[in-house]
């Protein structure tokens, strides 16, 4: 389960760092790392593509339009703020890349959880290393 804390200003944030000697919930930590990587964006042909939940929804909608109309065109705003003209083929390619990215994040989390269960992952550093690739 992903844990978020509400900061005094009302924003959501990750929990504060543990005090020395406190035990870490490795399963929760792995879920947090997967989420961070999942929404961290991807680079595709020089375009930085946001992969937060809102962006994934917009990409899915654009894909539906692109599949329904091979002549579909749009001006897409990249994560860096730049506008890029996209045709149906490009929208579908971006959607495929985002799906592959998200699937990879969940596959990595599943492997990490299996390794935690097996006892071969016992530290946050090992989890960090698993998600670094």
Residue, then its C-alpha position, 0 to 999 in steps of 0.5 A: x500500500x502506498x503511503x502518503x502524508x499530508x504536510x502542514x500546508x495540505x500538500x501530499x508528500x512521502x513520509x519523512x525519513x525514518x529515525x536511525x534504528x527504525x525498521x523499514x516496511x520494505x513492501x511499502x518502500x518498494x511500492x513507493x519506488x515503483x510509483x515514483x518511477x512510474x510517474x517520473x516520465x519517459x524520453x522518446x525520440x527527444x520528447x519528454x513524455x509525462x507519465x503522471x496519472x492525468x497524462x496517462x489518461x490524456x495519452x489514452x484518449x489521444x490513442x483512441x482518437x488516433x485509432x479511430x481516425x488515421x488522419x488524426x493530428x494534434x499539437x502535444x505539450x511535452x513535459x518540458x513545456x514544448x509543443x510538438x505536432x503529432x500524427x496518429x502514428x506518433x500518438x500510438x507510438x507514445x501510447x505504446x511506450x508509456x504502456x511499456x514503461x508502466x508495465x516494466x515498473x509493475x514487473x520490477x515491483x513484482x520481482x522485488x516483492x518476490x525477492x523480499x518474500x524470499x529474503x534475498x532483498x533485505x534493504x532499501x538500497x537493494x530496492x533502490x538498485x532494482x528500480x535504478x535500471 
